[in-house]
Amino acid sequence: MTILDKTGADLLFREAYTSHAWTDKPISEELLKQVYDLTKYPPTSFNSQPGRYVFVKSPDAKKKLAACLMEGNVEQTLAAPVTVIVAHDMKFYNELPRTYPAFDAKGFFESMPAAIEPTAVRNGTLGGGYLMMAARAMGLDVGPMSGFDNAAVDAAFFAGTEWRSNFLINLGYGDVSKKYPRGLRLDFAEACKIV
Ligand SMILES: Cc1cc2nc3c(=O)[nH]c(=O)nc-3n(C[C@H](O)[C@H](O)[C@H](O)COP(=O)(O)O)c2cc1C
């Protein structure tokens, strides 16, 4: 049985922290592709893969995004080399004949429209979580944010499409001189039950 060694577990979990300040070290397009190549593997219901990821990198696109943010998120977002809009495609089920051929899952969603949004949001959120782990695995730091106007981001980036924003993730190399102490984590007895 193979398990992640201590170095890997430290990188992904124990030493990883939320970054709010960034060095100016850039992120190449190649590295973003490598991050997605890890993000795509974990499971989603019906292998539905509703997560969609917009890597906001150019100064113009960053400005457009900054106009949608809560004040406290503007500086950190403009300083990060890349900000990911974690989104979901409300028409994700059109891909299901290709990604889940064992069952007519497309027909299932077409006949159960109430299941579309919760499936898109649940599995799209997992995708954002996986992307954070993938980024950390590639040596990047992450700064997730929900302090923004989703409708404004959808209008600015997704007009005329079925993509909808969920949350944002700043990506880059954290400025350790401005690192916050890690927040307290609940222990097993507080957060878990074995029944
Ligand atoms: C979904 C989500 C939304 C968040 N929204 C914001 C935000 O709008 N602005 C911000 O500065 N931090 C935001 N955070 C960062 C959290 O406050 C931070 O990850 C948490 O306190 C743990 O910090 P630590 O990893 O440094 O211990 C968000 C985190 C998550 C996962």
The ligand as an SDF file (V2000), in Angstrom:
LIG
                    3D

 31 33  0  0  0  0  0  0  0  0999 V2000
  -14.7220   29.6700    0.4300 C   0  0  0  0  0  0  0  0  0  0  0  0
  -13.7560   30.5920    1.0980 C   0  0  0  0  0  0  0  0  0  0  0  0
  -14.0160   31.9530    1.0970 C   0  0  0  0  0  0  0  0  0  0  0  0
  -13.1080   32.8570    1.6840 C   0  0  0  0  0  0  0  0  0  0  0  0
  -13.3140   34.2060    1.5290 N   0  0  0  0  0  0  0  0  0  0  0  0
  -12.3270   35.0670    1.8710 C   0  0  0  0  0  0  0  0  0  0  0  0
  -12.4100   36.4410    1.5060 C   0  0  0  0  0  0  0  0  0  0  0  0
  -13.3750   36.9010    0.8800 O   0  0  0  0  0  0  0  0  0  0  0  0
  -11.3680   37.2570    1.8230 N   0  0  0  0  0  0  0  0  0  0  0  0
  -10.2620   36.7900    2.4910 C   0  0  0  0  0  0  0  0  0  0  0  0
   -9.3370   37.5790    2.7430 O   0  0  0  0  0  0  0  0  0  0  0  0
  -10.1520   35.4800    2.8560 N   0  0  0  0  0  0  0  0  0  0  0  0
  -11.1490   34.6160    2.5460 C   0  0  0  0  0  0  0  0  0  0  0  0
  -11.0270   33.2710    2.8380 N   0  0  0  0  0  0  0  0  0  0  0  0
   -9.8180   32.7880    3.5630 C   0  0  0  0  0  0  0  0  0  0  0  0
  -10.1520   32.1450    4.9460 C   0  0  0  0  0  0  0  0  0  0  0  0
  -10.4570   33.1480    5.8690 O   0  0  0  0  0  0  0  0  0  0  0  0
   -8.9360   31.3130    5.3710 C   0  0  0  0  0  0  0  0  0  0  0  0
   -8.7060   30.3090    4.4030 O   0  0  0  0  0  0  0  0  0  0  0  0
   -9.1640   30.6230    6.7240 C   0  0  0  0  0  0  0  0  0  0  0  0
   -9.3220   31.5930    7.7430 O   0  0  0  0  0  0  0  0  0  0  0  0
   -8.0100   29.6700    7.0910 C   0  0  0  0  0  0  0  0  0  0  0  0
   -6.7930   30.3930    7.0860 O   0  0  0  0  0  0  0  0  0  0  0  0
   -5.3740   29.6250    7.2860 P   0  0  0  0  0  0  0  0  0  0  0  0
   -5.2570   28.6220    6.2020 O   0  0  0  0  0  0  0  0  0  0  0  0
   -4.3340   30.7090    7.1250 O   0  0  0  0  0  0  0  0  0  0  0  0
   -5.3690   29.0460    8.6550 O   0  0  0  0  0  0  0  0  0  0  0  0
  -11.9400   32.3560    2.3230 C   0  0  0  0  0  0  0  0  0  0  0  0
  -11.7150   30.9620    2.3430 C   0  0  0  0  0  0  0  0  0  0  0  0
  -12.5960   30.1010    1.7360 C   0  0  0  0  0  0  0  0  0  0  0  0
  -12.2630   28.6070    1.7160 C   0  0  0  0  0  0  0  0  0  0  0  0
  1  2  1  0
  2  3  1  0
  2 30  2  0
  3  4  2  0
  4  5  1  0
  4 28  1  0
  5  6  2  0
  6  7  1  0
  6 13  1  0
  7  8  2  0
  7  9  1  0
  9 10  1  0
 10 11  2  0
 10 12  1  0
 12 13  2  0
 13 14  1  0
 14 15  1  0
 14 28  1  0
 15 16  1  0
 16 17  1  0
 16 18  1  0
 18 19  1  0
 18 20  1  0
 20 21  1  0
 20 22  1  0
 22 23  1  0
 23 24  1  0
 24 25  2  0
 24 26  1  0
 24 27  1  0
 28 29  2  0
 29 30  1  0
 30 31  1  0
M  END
$$$$
